[in-house]
Amino acid sequence: MNFNSVEYFIFLPVTLTLYWAVFRHERARDLLLLTASYFFYMSWNWKYAALLFFPTVVDYFVGRFLCDTTKPLSRKIVMTISIVNNLGLLAVFKYFNFFMETVKNGSSFFGLNLHVFYHHLLLPVGISFYTFQTMSYTIDVYRRVIPAERDFIKFATFVSFFPQLIAGPIVRAAVFLPQLHKTPVIIEQHIKEGMLLIFRGLFKKIIFADLLASLAVVQVFAHPENYSSFDLLMAVYGYSFQIYNDFSGYTDIAIGSARLFGFVLPLNFNRPYLAQNVQEFWHRWHISLSTWLRDYLYIPLAGSRAKPWRVRFNLMMTMFLGGLWHGAALNFVFWGLWHGLLLTTYHQFKNIKLPSILNNVVLQRIFCFHLIVFSWLLFRISSWDKLVTYIKGLFHFSGGTAIHPLYFIILLMAAASHFVNKEWFDKCLLRLTQLPLVIQAGVYAALVLAFIGFTLDTPAFIYFQF
């Protein structure tokens, strides 16, 4: 059930109606949210429910044990069990085949012909997100940053809350669980805010991300040898705005949907292409993941407090694992390592005084933007041969275009919406929230049907695969 589907258009108002009818009754409210969340998750595959439920049960009891026990050794053992369980599920479902393929390729390099085993298990959608979410909970309880949640229904709702279950933001227990213990405040202003975010997210996904993909990005990346250097460059720009609008669009819909239920989810994007350096980019892009990696990986490795060589190692290791988190493929590993290299380079030279002509905000933003843009090639292209073909094509400096003219209009609109004043874009959408709810619902449906009319499909969000 995608956010950009007719099914979600039906599911959300039905769930909201039931929720608003019972939200003053705490247990009924929690049970309804939990049931709706599992129904939402099972709409992809009913078998996913067991995989979601298992770590929920384990980490619920792990949290209680860690909170109630003072013996350091016992706490460490139980914490280790929780981490092994969570990472083990990720390893089996997401990384096992990748590891076996890497072993096979490595052995063939040395002239060996190993026969390896591959499983054919489905990769559950959102497993990376809810695994990191439950891990952050047990780690915080272990560190005694938060108390353990005693109510299993509330804890299960925290893990499975449907707006952010599939692709984030990764919500900390300290942020969400206290909200479950309060009766939500739902006023007209909150509904308007939620609807504004939903409209903004749908617009980003349907009008920007999906049209950029269908008009050029998919075809150009599939067959780069058939396109001019100009088209290849435009497709790189297009993918940069496609992935941003796709993922931030999902996040907007997730935060907006949660707002309708009276919950506040954290900001996950803050116009990342306006960053002046790569470090700032990661303060603006997928904020819930970057802060997770910072708090639970980079800082425990000693962060920037260590010797210079160790700081570089910490950055590279953090970004290597951040890249691997995105997918079980070498291109994600290389993408993570590339960002690690960019961060270590920035960290090494950030205190050097630049000539006045280079110490310009606009120039720094343009330079950083293009560093990020071309790094998306590693993220998007999984084949080494195709990557080489694409890069060679960029440097052929051939002109002409075979891309539909509408693509350039959409690309210009997507870029403008990102770089112009954010309030201007929101003011345009705010007018929608001032219309009667029936008309708003009609616009929602029209946006969904508009893209179906273009592609006869409702494409899934890119980050669903992670």
C-alpha positions as CSV (number, residue, x, y, z in Angstrom):
1,M,0.0,0.0,0.0
2,N,2.0,3.0,-1.3
3,F,1.3,6.5,0.0
4,N,0.6,7.5,-3.6
5,S,-2.0,4.8,-4.2
6,V,-5.8,4.7,-4.2
7,E,-5.6,2.1,-1.4
8,Y,-3.9,4.5,1.0
9,F,-6.4,7.2,0.0
10,I,-9.1,4.9,1.3
11,F,-7.1,3.5,4.3
12,L,-6.0,6.8,5.8
13,P,-9.5,8.5,6.1
14,V,-11.1,5.3,7.3
15,T,-8.4,4.8,10.0
16,L,-8.6,8.5,10.9
17,T,-12.4,8.3,11.3
18,L,-12.2,5.3,13.7
19,Y,-9.3,6.9,15.5
20,W,-11.0,10.2,16.1
21,A,-14.0,8.3,17.5
22,V,-11.9,6.5,20.1
23,F,-8.8,8.6,20.7
24,R,-9.9,9.8,24.2
25,H,-9.9,6.1,25.3
26,E,-6.3,5.2,25.7
27,R,-6.4,1.4,25.3
28,A,-8.8,1.6,22.3
29,R,-6.6,4.2,20.7
30,D,-3.5,2.2,21.1
31,L,-5.1,-1.0,19.8
32,L,-6.5,0.7,16.8
33,L,-3.2,2.2,15.9
34,L,-1.4,-1.1,16.3
35,T,-4.0,-3.0,14.3
36,A,-4.0,-0.4,11.5
37,S,-0.2,-0.5,11.4
38,Y,0.0,-4.2,11.1
39,F,-2.7,-4.2,8.4
40,F,-0.7,-1.5,6.5
41,Y,2.5,-3.6,6.7
42,M,0.8,-6.9,5.8
43,S,-0.7,-5.2,2.7
44,W,2.6,-6.0,1.0
45,N,2.9,-9.6,2.3
46,W,1.1,-11.0,5.3
47,K,4.2,-13.0,6.2
48,Y,6.0,-9.8,7.1
49,A,4.0,-9.5,10.3
50,A,5.9,-12.3,11.9
51,L,9.2,-10.7,11.1
52,L,8.1,-7.4,12.6
53,F,6.5,-9.0,15.6
54,F,9.6,-11.2,16.6
55,P,12.1,-8.3,17.2
56,T,9.3,-6.3,18.9
57,V,8.8,-9.1,21.5
58,V,12.5,-9.7,22.0
59,D,13.4,-6.0,22.4
60,Y,10.4,-5.4,24.7
61,F,11.7,-8.0,27.2
62,V,15.3,-7.0,26.7
63,G,14.4,-3.4,27.6
64,R,12.6,-4.5,30.7
65,F,15.5,-6.7,31.8
66,L,18.1,-3.9,31.2
67,C,16.0,-1.5,33.2
68,D,15.5,-3.8,36.1
69,T,19.0,-5.4,36.4
70,T,22.0,-3.7,37.9
71,K,24.6,-6.4,37.2
72,P,26.9,-5.1,34.5
73,L,27.8,-8.5,33.1
74,S,24.2,-9.6,32.8
75,R,23.2,-6.3,31.2
76,K,26.0,-6.6,28.6
77,I,25.1,-10.2,27.8
78,V,21.4,-9.3,27.2
79,M,22.3,-6.2,25.2
80,T,24.5,-8.3,23.0
81,I,21.7,-10.8,22.5
82,S,19.5,-7.9,21.3
83,I,22.1,-6.5,18.9
84,V,22.9,-10.0,17.5
85,N,19.2,-10.7,17.0
86,N,18.5,-7.4,15.2
87,L,21.7,-7.4,13.1
88,G,21.2,-11.2,12.5
89,L,17.8,-10.6,10.9
90,L,19.3,-7.9,8.7
91,A,22.2,-10.2,7.8
92,V,20.0,-13.2,6.9
93,F,17.3,-11.3,4.9
94,K,19.3,-8.5,3.4
95,Y,23.0,-9.3,3.3
96,F,23.4,-13.1,3.2
97,N,23.2,-13.5,-0.6
98,F,25.4,-10.5,-1.1
99,F,28.0,-12.0,1.2
100,M,27.9,-15.3,-0.5
101,E,28.2,-13.6,-3.9
102,T,31.2,-11.6,-2.7
103,V,32.9,-14.9,-1.4
104,K,32.2,-16.5,-4.8
105,N,33.6,-13.6,-6.8
106,G,36.6,-13.4,-4.5
107,S,37.4,-17.1,-4.8
108,S,37.1,-17.0,-8.6
109,F,39.7,-14.2,-8.6
110,F,42.2,-16.7,-7.1
111,G,41.2,-19.4,-9.6
112,L,38.8,-21.3,-7.3
113,N,35.3,-22.3,-8.3
114,L,33.2,-22.4,-5.1
115,H,29.6,-23.4,-5.1
116,V,27.8,-21.2,-2.7
117,F,24.2,-21.4,-1.2
118,Y,21.7,-18.6,-1.9
119,H,18.4,-18.3,-0.2
120,H,15.2,-17.1,-1.9
121,L,13.6,-15.3,1.0
122,L,11.8,-12.1,0.3
123,L,13.4,-8.9,1.6
124,P,10.8,-7.4,4.0
125,V,10.1,-3.7,3.2
126,G,11.3,-1.3,5.8
127,I,13.5,-3.8,7.7
128,S,16.5,-1.5,7.9
129,F,14.3,1.3,9.3
130,Y,12.5,-0.6,12.1
131,T,15.6,-2.6,13.0
132,F,17.5,0.6,13.6
133,Q,14.5,2.0,15.5
134,T,14.4,-0.9,18.0
135,M,18.2,-1.0,18.3
136,S,18.2,2.7,19.3
137,Y,15.6,1.9,22.0
138,T,17.5,-1.0,23.6
139,I,20.8,1.0,23.4
140,D,19.2,4.0,25.1
141,V,17.7,1.8,27.8
142,Y,21.1,0.1,28.3
143,R,22.7,3.5,28.6
144,R,19.9,4.5,31.0
145,V,19.0,7.5,28.8
146,I,15.4,6.4,28.9
147,P,13.3,4.0,31.1
148,A,12.0,0.8,29.6
149,E,8.5,0.8,28.2
150,R,6.3,-1.4,30.4
151,D,3.2,-1.4,28.2
152,F,3.7,-4.0,25.4
153,I,0.9,-2.5,23.2
154,K,2.5,0.9,23.3
155,F,5.9,-0.5,22.6
156,A,4.6,-2.5,19.7
157,T,2.8,0.6,18.4
158,F,6.1,2.6,18.6
159,V,7.9,0.0,16.5
160,S,5.1,-0.4,13.9
161,F,3.5,3.0,13.6
162,F,2.5,2.9,10.0
163,P,3.3,6.4,8.7
164,Q,7.0,6.0,9.3
165,L,7.3,2.2,9.3
166,I,8.5,1.6,5.8
167,A,10.9,4.4,5.1
168,G,11.3,6.5,8.2
169,P,12.0,8.9,9.6
170,I,13.8,6.7,12.2
171,V,12.1,7.8,15.3
172,R,13.7,7.6,18.7
173,A,11.8,6.1,21.6
174,A,12.5,9.2,23.7
175,V,10.6,11.2,21.1
176,F,7.6,8.9,20.3
177,L,6.8,6.9,23.4
178,P,6.0,9.9,25.6
179,Q,3.5,11.0,23.0
180,L,1.7,7.6,23.3
181,H,1.2,8.2,27.0
182,K,-0.6,11.4,26.4
183,T,-4.1,12.0,25.0
184,P,-3.3,13.5,21.5
185,V,-4.3,17.1,21.0
186,I,-6.1,17.3,17.6
187,I,-7.1,20.8,16.6
188,E,-8.0,22.4,13.2
189,Q,-4.5,23.9,12.9
190,H,-2.9,20.4,13.3
191,I,-5.2,19.0,10.6
192,K,-4.2,21.8,8.3
193,E,-0.5,21.3,9.0
194,G,-0.9,17.5,8.3
195,M,-2.8,18.1,5.1
196,L,-0.3,20.6,3.9
197,L,2.6,18.2,4.4
198,I,0.6,15.4,2.7
199,F,-0.1,17.6,-0.3
200,R,3.5,18.7,-0.5
201,G,4.8,15.2,-0.3
202,L,2.4,14.0,-3.0
203,F,3.4,16.9,-5.2
204,K,7.1,16.1,-4.8
205,K,6.5,12.4,-5.5
206,I,4.0,12.5,-8.3
207,I,4.8,15.7,-10.2
208,F,8.6,15.8,-9.6
209,A,10.1,12.5,-8.8
210,D,7.9,10.1,-10.8
211,L,7.7,12.4,-13.9
212,L,11.5,13.0,-13.9
213,A,11.9,9.2,-13.7
214,S,9.4,8.3,-16.4
215,L,10.3,11.1,-18.8
216,A,14.0,10.5,-18.9
217,V,16.0,9.2,-15.9
218,V,15.0,5.5,-16.2
219,Q,15.6,5.3,-19.9
220,V,18.9,7.3,-19.9
221,F,20.4,5.3,-17.0
222,A,19.3,2.0,-18.6
223,H,20.9,2.8,-22.0
224,P,23.5,5.6,-21.5
225,E,25.3,4.6,-24.7
226,N,22.3,5.9,-26.7
227,Y,22.3,9.4,-25.4
228,S,24.4,12.5,-25.8
229,S,26.7,14.0,-23.1
230,F,24.1,16.7,-22.6
231,D,21.3,14.2,-22.0
232,L,23.5,12.2,-19.6
233,L,24.3,15.4,-17.7
234,M,20.6,16.3,-17.5
235,A,19.7,12.8,-16.3
236,V,22.2,13.1,-13.5
237,Y,20.6,16.4,-12.4
238,G,17.2,14.7,-12.8
239,Y,18.1,11.8,-10.7
240,S,19.4,14.1,-8.0
241,F,16.1,15.8,-7.8
242,Q,14.2,12.6,-8.3
243,I,15.7,10.8,-5.3
244,Y,15.4,14.0,-3.1
245,N,11.7,14.6,-4.0
246,D,10.9,10.9,-3.8
247,F,12.4,10.4,-0.3
248,S,11.5,13.8,1.2
249,G,8.1,13.5,-0.4
250,Y,7.6,10.2,1.5
251,T,8.8,11.8,4.7
252,D,6.4,14.8,4.2
253,I,3.5,12.4,3.8
254,A,4.6,10.3,6.8
255,I,5.0,13.4,9.1
256,G,1.7,14.8,7.8
257,S,-0.2,11.6,8.3
258,A,1.2,11.3,11.8
259,R,0.1,14.9,12.5
260,L,-3.5,14.0,11.7
261,F,-3.3,11.5,14.5
262,G,-1.9,14.0,16.9
263,F,1.8,12.9,16.7
264,V,4.9,14.9,15.9
265,L,7.6,13.1,14.0
266,P,11.1,14.7,13.6
267,L,12.3,16.6,10.6
268,N,14.2,14.4,8.1
269,F,15.2,16.8,5.3
270,N,16.2,20.4,5.3
271,R,16.9,21.5,1.7
272,P,20.2,19.5,1.5
273,Y,21.3,20.8,-1.9
274,L,21.8,24.2,-0.2
275,A,24.7,22.8,1.9
276,Q,28.0,24.6,1.7
277,N,30.0,21.5,2.4
278,V,29.6,17.7,2.7
279,Q,29.4,17.8,6.4
280,E,26.5,20.2,6.3
281,F,24.9,18.1,3.6
282,W,24.7,15.2,6.1
283,H,23.1,17.6,8.6
284,R,20.4,18.3,6.1
285,W,19.9,14.9,4.3
286,H,18.1,11.9,5.9
287,I,18.7,13.6,9.3
288,S,17.3,10.7,11.3
289,L,19.8,8.2,9.8
290,S,22.8,10.6,9.9
291,T,22.1,11.4,13.6
292,W,21.6,7.6,14.3
293,L,25.0,6.8,12.8
294,R,26.5,9.7,14.7
295,D,25.1,8.7,18.1
296,Y,25.3,4.9,17.9
297,L,28.4,4.4,15.8
298,Y,30.6,7.4,15.2
299,I,30.6,8.8,18.8
300,P,31.1,5.3,20.3
301,L,34.1,4.9,18.0
302,A,35.5,8.0,19.7
303,G,34.2,10.4,17.0
304,S,36.3,13.5,16.5
305,R,37.9,13.3,19.9
306,A,40.6,10.8,18.8
307,K,43.9,11.2,17.0
308,P,43.7,12.5,13.4
309,W,44.2,9.1,11.8
310,R,41.6,7.6,14.1
311,V,39.1,10.3,13.2
312,R,39.6,9.6,9.5
313,F,39.0,5.9,10.3
314,N,35.9,6.6,12.3
315,L,34.4,8.7,9.4
316,M,35.3,6.1,6.8
317,M,33.8,3.2,8.9
318,T,30.7,5.2,9.7
319,M,30.0,6.0,6.0
320,F,31.0,2.5,4.9
321,L,28.3,1.1,7.1
322,G,25.9,3.9,6.2
323,G,26.4,2.9,2.5
324,L,25.9,-0.8,3.3
325,W,22.8,0.1,5.2
326,H,21.2,1.3,2.0
327,G,21.6,-2.0,0.2
328,A,23.4,-5.2,-0.2
329,A,25.4,-4.2,-3.3
330,L,28.9,-3.0,-4.0
331,N,27.7,0.3,-5.5
332,F,26.2,1.3,-2.1
333,V,29.5,0.4,-0.4
334,F,31.4,2.5,-2.8
335,W,28.9,5.3,-2.5
336,G,29.4,5.2,1.3
337,L,33.2,5.1,1.1
338,W,33.1,8.0,-1.4
339,H,31.2,10.1,1.1
340,G,33.6,9.0,3.8
341,L,36.5,10.2,1.7
342,L,34.7,13.5,1.1
343,L,34.1,14.0,4.8
344,T,37.7,13.1,5.8
345,T,39.0,15.5,3.1
346,Y,36.7,18.3,4.4
347,H,37.7,17.5,8.0
348,Q,41.4,17.7,7.1
349,F,41.2,21.0,5.3
350,K,38.2,22.8,6.9
351,N,40.4,25.1,8.9
352,I,42.5,26.3,6.0
353,K,41.8,29.9,5.1
354,L,40.5,30.1,1.5
355,P,41.2,33.0,-0.9
356,S,38.5,35.6,-0.7
357,I,37.2,34.7,-4.2
358,L,36.6,31.1,-3.0
359,N,35.2,32.1,0.4
360,N,31.8,32.7,-1.2
361,V,28.6,31.1,-0.1
362,V,27.1,30.7,-3.5
363,L,30.3,29.2,-5.0
364,Q,30.6,26.8,-2.1
365,R,27.1,25.7,-2.5
366,I,27.5,25.1,-6.3
367,F,30.7,23.1,-5.7
368,C,29.2,21.0,-2.9
369,F,26.0,20.5,-5.0
370,H,28.0,19.0,-7.8
371,L,30.0,16.8,-5.6
372,I,26.8,15.3,-4.3
373,V,25.2,15.2,-7.7
374,F,27.9,13.1,-9.3
375,S,28.2,10.9,-6.3
376,W,24.6,9.7,-7.1
377,L,26.1,7.9,-10.1
378,L,27.6,5.4,-7.7
379,F,24.3,5.1,-5.9
380,R,22.1,4.7,-9.0
381,I,24.3,2.5,-11.2
382,S,25.0,-1.0,-9.9
383,S,27.0,-2.3,-12.9
384,W,30.6,-1.3,-13.2
385,D,30.6,-1.5,-17.0
386,K,27.5,0.7,-17.2
387,L,29.1,3.2,-14.8
388,V,32.2,3.4,-17.0
389,T,30.0,3.8,-20.1
390,Y,28.1,6.6,-18.4
391,I,31.2,8.5,-17.2
392,K,32.8,8.2,-20.7
393,G,29.6,9.4,-22.3
394,L,29.7,12.5,-20.1
395,F,33.1,13.4,-21.4
396,H,32.3,12.9,-25.1
397,F,30.9,16.5,-25.0
398,S,28.3,15.7,-27.5
399,G,25.2,17.9,-27.9
400,G,21.6,17.4,-28.9
401,T,18.9,15.8,-27.0
402,A,16.5,12.9,-27.3
403,I,14.6,13.8,-24.1
404,H,11.0,14.9,-24.1
405,P,10.8,18.7,-23.7
406,L,8.4,18.3,-20.7
407,Y,11.3,16.8,-18.7
408,F,13.2,20.1,-18.7
409,I,10.2,22.0,-17.5
410,I,9.7,19.5,-14.6
411,L,13.4,19.6,-13.8
412,L,13.4,23.4,-13.7
413,M,10.4,23.4,-11.5
414,A,11.9,20.8,-9.1
415,A,15.1,22.8,-8.9
416,A,13.3,26.1,-8.3
417,S,11.1,24.6,-5.6
418,H,14.3,23.4,-3.8
419,F,16.3,26.6,-4.1
420,V,13.7,29.3,-3.8
421,N,12.4,30.5,-0.4
422,K,10.7,27.5,1.2
423,E,7.8,29.7,2.5
424,W,6.8,30.6,-1.1
425,F,6.3,26.9,-2.0
426,D,4.3,26.3,1.2
427,K,2.1,29.3,0.6
428,C,1.0,27.9,-2.7
429,L,0.1,24.6,-1.1
430,L,-1.5,26.3,2.0
431,R,-4.3,27.4,-0.2
432,L,-5.3,23.8,-0.6
433,T,-5.6,23.4,3.2
434,Q,-8.0,26.3,3.3
435,L,-10.5,24.5,1.1
436,P,-13.2,22.2,2.5
437,L,-12.0,18.8,3.4
438,V,-14.1,17.2,0.7
439,I,-12.4,19.3,-2.0
440,Q,-9.0,18.5,-0.4
441,A,-9.7,14.8,-0.6
442,G,-10.7,15.3,-4.3
443,V,-7.4,17.0,-5.0
444,Y,-5.5,14.2,-3.3
445,A,-7.3,11.7,-5.5
446,A,-6.7,13.8,-8.6
447,L,-2.9,13.9,-7.9
448,V,-2.8,10.2,-7.6
449,L,-4.9,9.6,-10.7
450,A,-2.9,12.3,-12.7
451,F,0.2,10.2,-12.5
452,I,-1.7,7.0,-13.2
453,G,-2.8,8.7,-16.3
454,F,0.8,9.3,-17.3
455,T,2.2,5.9,-16.5
456,L,-0.6,3.5,-15.8
457,D,1.2,2.7,-12.6
458,T,1.8,4.0,-9.0
459,P,5.6,3.6,-8.6
460,A,6.9,2.7,-5.1
461,F,9.1,5.0,-3.2
462,I,12.8,4.5,-3.9
463,Y,13.7,4.0,-0.2
464,F,11.2,1.1,0.1
465,Q,14.0,-1.2,-1.0
466,F,16.1,-0.3,2.0
